[in-house]
Amino acid sequence: MPDAEADDAALLLRAARDAGALALAAFAAGGGERWEKSPGHPVCAADLAVDAFLTAALRGARPGYGWLSEETADAPDRLSASRVWVVDPIDGTRDFLRGRTGWAVSVALVEYGRVVHAALVAPARGECYVASAGAGATCNGTRLRVSGRTAFAGLAMPIDPGSLLARFWPERWDAVAVEKPNSLALRIAKVAAAKADAFIEGRTVAEWDVAAAALILTEAGGTITDRNGRALAFNQPVPEVHGLVAATPALADEARARLNAGLAALADARRRWRAFRSREAGHPGADSRRFKMETPLTDITPPQPTPYPAAPKDGLAQLLAMKEAGRKAPIAEKMGFELVQIERGLAVFEGVPDGSVYNPLGTVHGGYAATMLDSACGIAVHSQITATQGYTTLELKVAYHRAMTDKSGRVRAEGRVLSMGRRAAFAEGKLFDEQGRLCASATSTLLIFDP
């Protein structure tokens, strides 16, 4: 490696490691002040502190290089620079703020659209991934190589288990869900380190999310493209990548085909939902059951209209207004439970089950618990949608831990949002009896309908 290249590689690695140490100290202290750049997109004081450090360390040493960072306002002068730093100060801020280890400092150096040096530092995990074009990739000094798996059945993917089982996939996945860090770059790194065989992402993501990890993967022998199979190019006028397929080479084509089939099914579900809403708006008395009968069982059935206040209020404002007005959703009226607490990302329902919801064995029917948990998970997600978004449950998994009777007293279902994306949300719910004993729990996958 020529001296100039070696100097740039050393500068990048040193800055990334020092930034990782700074981030780790903030992580131990709780991350500092936090807020949302936009709904579902958290940022904290540590993001900005690490960004400022990297700016000083990298731009200070190479003032002629361009700069593209998640936490710095974009400037067009980077487009005329032959070399550009592409930085995500803390990739995986949600895990960072939750006290989890799935976050990393991501730094890449791009030359004429191609990544030439990269470092991905995950200090809470004790991992430091490094790569240079043509020189291979390492983690903590150990050479990386993708798994080389050739059989698609049984492949390992960093994904939520519920996503693999979601009903919208035209073909079932025969796959193993492995740990999914919040950091998208770390998910790609898992493929590079043979801890996973493939990673797919249907959403449009930013260049800073993937630049460093892309070089680490390709230098480990893997492949990475957008969802249409195009090679990635960086420092674009609009710094975005339209979906991702990162894989060991033999699995890439099949993974891409499965991803695009799933996206097409989701698009069709959204089209059907909008058509249904349009018909309903024109015919307020229309029976939504007709939608179910005309639609294959694999499609998504939208819920009955609910008495929430209309836009322009966002989801939380709708729910607060409904609660203040004393309104209940019809299912809550029918089953005798009510919304008692609502915050952004949290919903709590309470109810007192009696003999009217018993099963033939003389205990509360499992459907009562499932309905309360489905409501809690759904309303928790509702609290985070925008004024123009809608949602529906794709999948609800319920586990029953303790039977309930009319002696269980006032039961409480708590729903919390685990993650919220542009197309899907994941929530969990727990149902306790009056003595605080866990009676049932649930995980829920929900489809988000954007305007």
C-alpha positions in Angstrom: 0.0 0.0 0.0 1.5 3.4 -1.0 2.4 5.7 1.8 -0.4 8.1 1.2 -2.9 5.2 1.2 -1.4 3.8 4.4 -1.6 7.2 6.0 -5.3 7.6 5.2 -6.1 4.0 6.4 -4.2 4.6 9.6 -5.9 8.0 10.2 -9.4 6.5 9.6 -8.8 3.6 12.0 -7.3 5.8 14.7 -10.2 8.2 14.5 -12.8 5.4 14.5 -11.3 3.7 17.5 -11.0 7.0 19.4 -14.6 7.9 18.5 -15.6 4.4 19.7 -14.0 5.1 23.1 -15.8 8.4 23.3 -19.1 6.8 22.5 -18.5 4.0 25.0 -18.0 6.5 27.8 -21.3 8.2 26.8 -23.0 4.8 26.6 -21.9 4.0 30.2 -23.4 7.3 31.3 -26.7 6.7 29.6 -26.1 8.7 26.3 -27.1 12.1 27.6 -30.0 14.2 26.3 -32.1 12.6 23.6 -34.9 13.6 21.2 -36.4 12.6 17.9 -35.2 14.1 14.6 -38.5 12.7 13.2 -41.0 10.2 14.5 -39.2 6.9 15.1 -35.8 8.3 14.5 -34.0 9.0 17.8 -30.9 11.0 18.3 -28.9 11.9 21.4 -26.2 14.2 22.6 -23.6 11.4 22.1 -24.4 11.2 18.4 -23.5 14.9 18.0 -20.4 14.6 20.3 -19.0 11.7 18.3 -19.8 13.5 15.0 -18.0 16.6 16.2 -15.0 14.5 17.2 -14.8 12.8 13.9 -15.2 16.0 12.0 -12.2 17.5 13.8 -10.1 14.4 13.5 -10.8 13.6 9.9 -11.6 16.9 8.2 -8.9 18.6 10.3 -6.3 16.2 8.9 -7.7 16.2 5.4 -9.4 19.5 4.7 -9.6 18.8 1.0 -11.7 15.7 1.4 -15.5 15.9 1.3 -17.8 15.0 4.2 -21.0 13.1 4.4 -22.4 12.3 7.9 -25.8 11.4 9.3 -25.4 14.2 11.9 -24.0 17.0 9.7 -26.1 19.0 7.3 -25.3 17.9 3.8 -23.4 20.3 1.5 -23.0 20.0 -2.3 -19.2 20.6 -2.2 -18.7 17.0 -1.4 -19.8 16.1 -4.9 -16.7 17.8 -6.5 -14.3 16.1 -4.0 -12.4 13.0 -5.3 -12.3 11.6 -1.8 -15.1 11.8 0.8 -15.5 10.7 4.4 -18.8 8.9 4.9 -19.6 8.6 8.6 -22.3 7.4 10.9 -21.2 8.5 14.3 -23.5 6.0 16.1 -25.2 3.5 13.9 -27.9 1.8 16.0 -28.9 4.7 18.2 -31.9 2.8 19.5 -29.8 0.0 21.0 -27.3 2.7 22.3 -30.1 4.4 24.2 -31.6 1.1 25.4 -28.3 0.0 26.9 -27.8 -2.7 24.4 -24.6 -3.5 22.5 -25.9 -3.5 18.9 -24.4 -0.1 17.9 -21.2 0.9 16.2 -19.1 3.8 14.9 -19.0 3.6 11.1 -16.3 5.4 9.1 -15.5 4.9 5.4 -13.3 6.7 2.9 -14.8 6.9 -0.6 -12.9 7.6 -3.8 -14.9 8.3 -7.0 -17.9 6.4 -5.7 -16.0 3.4 -4.4 -15.1 2.6 -0.7 -11.3 2.3 -0.3 -10.9 2.1 3.4 -13.4 1.3 6.2 -13.6 0.7 9.9 -16.6 -0.4 12.0 -16.0 -0.1 15.7 -18.4 -1.7 18.2 -16.8 -1.0 21.5 -19.6 -2.4 23.7 -19.0 -5.7 21.9 -15.2 -5.5 21.9 -15.3 -5.7 18.0 -13.2 -3.7 15.5 -13.8 -4.5 11.8 -11.3 -3.1 9.3 -11.0 -3.3 5.6 -9.0 -1.8 2.7 -9.8 -2.4 -1.0 -7.8 -5.3 -2.2 -6.3 -6.1 1.2 -9.0 -8.1 2.8 -11.1 -7.6 6.0 -10.4 -8.4 9.6 -12.1 -8.3 13.0 -9.8 -7.7 15.9 -6.9 -8.8 13.6 -8.5 -12.1 12.5 -9.1 -12.5 8.8 -12.8 -12.6 7.8 -14.4 -14.9 5.3 -18.1 -15.4 4.5 -19.7 -18.8 5.2 -19.6 -20.0 1.6 -23.0 -21.7 2.2 -24.6 -23.0 -1.0 -27.9 -24.4 0.3 -30.6 -21.8 0.7 -32.7 -23.9 3.0 -31.7 -23.3 6.6 -29.7 -20.2 6.0 -29.0 -17.9 8.9 -30.2 -14.3 8.8 -30.1 -11.4 11.3 -33.8 -10.7 11.4 -36.7 -10.7 13.8 -38.2 -14.2 13.9 -41.7 -12.8 13.4 -40.6 -11.2 10.1 -39.7 -14.6 8.7 -43.1 -16.0 9.6 -45.1 -12.9 8.4 -48.1 -13.9 6.2 -47.2 -11.5 3.4 -44.3 -13.6 2.1 -45.5 -15.5 -1.0 -43.1 -18.3 -0.1 -42.2 -19.5 3.4 -38.7 -18.9 4.6 -36.8 -22.0 5.7 -34.3 -19.9 7.6 -32.8 -19.5 11.1 -33.2 -16.0 12.7 -29.9 -15.0 14.4 -29.3 -11.9 16.6 -30.3 -8.7 14.9 -28.4 -5.7 16.2 -30.1 -2.3 15.7 -27.0 -1.2 13.7 -27.6 -2.1 10.1 -23.8 -2.1 9.5 -23.4 -4.7 12.2 -25.9 -6.9 10.5 -23.9 -6.8 7.3 -20.7 -7.4 9.3 -22.3 -10.6 10.7 -22.5 -11.9 7.1 -18.8 -11.0 6.6 -17.9 -12.9 9.8 -19.9 -16.0 8.8 -22.2 -15.5 11.7 -25.0 -15.1 9.2 -25.4 -16.2 5.6 -27.5 -13.3 4.2 -29.1 -10.0 5.2 -32.0 -8.3 3.3 -33.5 -4.9 3.7 -36.4 -3.7 1.6 -36.3 0.0 2.8 -34.3 2.8 1.3 -31.3 3.4 3.6 -28.7 6.1 3.7 -25.1 5.7 2.4 -23.6 6.2 5.8 -25.6 3.2 7.1 -23.8 0.8 4.7 -20.6 2.3 3.2 -18.1 0.9 5.7 -19.8 -2.5 6.1 -20.1 -2.9 2.3 -16.3 -2.9 1.9 -15.9 -5.2 4.9 -18.3 -7.7 3.4 -16.9 -7.6 -0.1 -13.3 -8.0 1.2 -14.5 -11.0 3.1 -15.7 -12.6 -0.1 -19.4 -11.6 0.1 -21.6 -9.7 -2.3 -23.8 -6.6 -1.7 -26.2 -4.9 -4.0 -29.4 -2.8 -3.9 -32.7 -4.6 -4.1 -32.6 -4.4 -7.9 -29.2 -6.1 -8.1 -27.2 -3.0 -8.8 -23.7 -2.5 -7.4 -23.5 0.2 -4.7 -22.0 3.6 -5.6 -21.4 6.2 -2.9 -21.2 10.0 -2.7 -24.3 10.3 -4.9 -26.2 13.6 -5.1 -29.0 11.8 -3.2 -27.1 9.6 -0.8 -29.5 6.7 -0.6 -29.4 3.0 -1.4 -32.7 1.5 -2.5 -32.9 -1.7 -0.4 -30.0 -4.2 0.3 -29.1 -7.8 -0.3 -25.9 -8.8 1.4 -25.0 -12.4 1.2 -22.5 -15.2 0.7 -22.3 -15.3 -3.1 -24.3 -18.5 -3.8 -27.3 -17.2 -1.9 -27.5 -13.7 -3.2 -29.8 -14.2 -6.2 -32.4 -16.3 -4.3 -32.4 -13.8 -1.4 -32.9 -10.9 -3.8 -35.8 -12.7 -5.5 -37.5 -13.5 -2.2 -37.1 -9.9 -1.0 -38.6 -8.5 -4.2 -41.5 -11.0 -4.1 -42.2 -9.9 -0.5 -42.1 -6.2 -1.4 -44.5 -6.8 -4.3 -46.9 -8.6 -2.0 -46.7 -5.7 0.5 -47.4 -3.2 -2.3 -50.4 -5.2 -3.3 -51.7 -5.3 0.2 -51.3 -1.5 0.5 -53.1 -1.0 -2.8 -56.0 -3.2 -1.6 -56.1 -1.3 1.8 -56.3 2.1 0.0 -59.0 0.8 -2.3 -60.9 -0.5 0.7 -60.5 2.8 2.5 -61.6 4.7 -0.6 -64.7 2.6 -1.0 -65.5 2.9 2.7 -65.1 6.7 2.6 -67.6 6.8 -0.3 -70.0 4.4 1.4 -69.9 5.0 5.2 -72.3 2.1 5.8 -70.2 -0.4 3.7 -69.6 -3.7 5.4 -65.9 -4.4 5.7 -66.5 -8.1 5.8 -67.0 -8.0 2.1 -63.3 -7.1 1.8 -62.4 -10.3 3.5 -64.5 -12.5 1.3 -63.1 -11.0 -1.9 -59.5 -11.2 -0.8 -57.3 -14.3 -0.5 -56.6 -15.5 3.0 -52.9 -14.7 2.6 -53.7 -11.0 2.1 -54.0 -8.6 5.0 -57.5 -7.9 6.3 -57.9 -4.3 7.5 -59.6 -3.5 10.8 -63.1 -2.1 11.2 -63.2 1.7 11.2 -62.5 3.1 14.7 -63.9 6.2 16.3 -60.6 8.0 16.5 -60.5 11.7 15.6 -59.4 12.4 12.1 -56.2 14.0 10.7 -54.3 16.3 11.1 -53.7 14.9 14.6 -50.9 12.3 14.9 -51.6 9.0 16.4 -50.8 10.0 20.0 -53.0 13.1 19.8 -55.9 11.0 18.3 -55.7 8.6 21.2 -55.5 11.2 23.9 -58.5 13.0 22.4 -60.4 9.7 22.3 -59.5 9.0 25.9 -60.4 12.5 27.0 -63.8 12.3 25.3 -64.5 8.9 27.0 -64.8 7.0 23.7 -63.9 3.3 23.4 -63.2 1.2 20.4 -66.2 -1.1 19.8 -64.2 -4.2 20.7 -63.3 -2.7 24.1 -67.0 -1.9 24.7 -67.9 -5.4 23.7 -65.4 -7.2 26.0 -65.4 -4.7 28.9 -61.9 -3.4 29.0 -60.6 0.2 28.7 -57.5 2.2 27.8 -56.2 3.6 31.0 -52.7 4.9 30.0 -51.3 6.1 26.7 -47.8 7.5 26.0 -45.7 7.5 22.9 -44.8 3.8 22.4 -46.8 2.6 25.4 -50.5 1.6 25.8 -52.1 0.0 28.9 -55.6 -1.5 29.0 -57.4 -2.8 32.1 -60.5 -4.9 32.4 -62.3 -7.3 34.8 -63.1 -10.6 33.2 -66.2 -12.4 34.4 -68.2 -15.5 33.6 -69.4 -14.1 30.3 -65.9 -14.6 28.8 -65.4 -18.2 30.1 -64.6 -21.2 28.0 -66.3 -24.6 28.5 -63.6 -25.5 31.1 -64.6 -22.7 33.5 -61.7 -20.3 33.0 -61.4 -17.1 31.0 -61.2 -17.8 27.3 -57.8 -17.4 25.7 -59.4 -15.0 23.2 -60.0 -12.5 25.9 -56.3 -12.3 26.7 -55.3 -12.3 23.1 -57.7 -9.4 22.3 -56.4 -7.3 25.2 -52.8 -8.0 24.1 -53.5 -7.3 20.5 -55.2 -4.1 21.5 -52.3 -3.0 23.7 -49.7 -3.8 21.0 -51.7 -2.1 18.3 -52.5 1.0 20.2 -48.8 1.3 21.3 -47.9 1.4 17.6 -50.8 3.8 16.9 -49.3 6.2 19.4 -46.2 6.6 17.1 -47.8 6.9 13.7 -48.2 10.2 11.8 -51.5 11.9 11.0 -51.6 10.2 7.5 -50.4 6.7 8.3 -52.4 3.6 9.0 -51.5 0.2 10.3 -52.8 -3.4 10.7 -51.6 -6.4 12.5 -49.7 -8.9 10.3 -49.0 -11.5 13.1 -49.8 -11.9 16.8 -48.1 -14.6 18.8 -49.6 -15.3 22.3 -48.1 -17.4 25.1 -50.4 -18.3 28.0 -48.7 -18.6 31.4 -51.5 -18.7 34.0 -55.2 -19.4 33.8 -57.6 -16.5 34.6 -61.0 -16.7 36.3 -63.4 -14.2 37.7 -61.3 -14.2 40.8 -58.3 -12.8 38.9 -59.6 -9.3 39.6 -58.7 -6.3 37.5 -56.2 -7.5 34.8 -53.8 -5.2 33.1 -52.4 -5.5 29.5 -49.3 -3.4 28.8 -48.1 -2.9 25.2 -44.8 -1.5 24.2 -43.2 -0.7 20.8 -39.9 -2.5 20.3 -39.1 -0.9 16.9 -40.8 1.3 14.5 -39.9 1.4 10.8 -41.4 3.0 7.7 -43.1 -0.3 6.7 -43.2 -2.5 9.8 -43.4 -2.1 13.5 -42.8 -4.7 16.3 -44.4 -4.6 19.7 -44.6 -6.8 22.8 -47.4 -7.1 25.3 -47.8 -8.6 28.8 -51.0 -9.3 30.7 -51.0 -9.4 34.5 -53.7 -10.2 37.1 -54.5 -8.0 40.0 -51.7 -9.5 42.1 -49.1 -8.7 39.4 -48.7 -12.3 38.2 -48.0 -12.8 34.5 -50.9 -14.5 32.8 -50.1 -14.1 29.1 -47.6 -12.4 26.8 -47.4 -11.6 23.2 -45.3 -10.4 20.3 -46.9 -8.5 17.4 -45.7 -7.6 13.9 -47.7 -4.8 12.3 -47.7 -3.3 8.8 -47.4 0.5 8.5 -49.3 2.1 5.6 -47.6 5.3 4.4 -49.4 7.9 2.4 
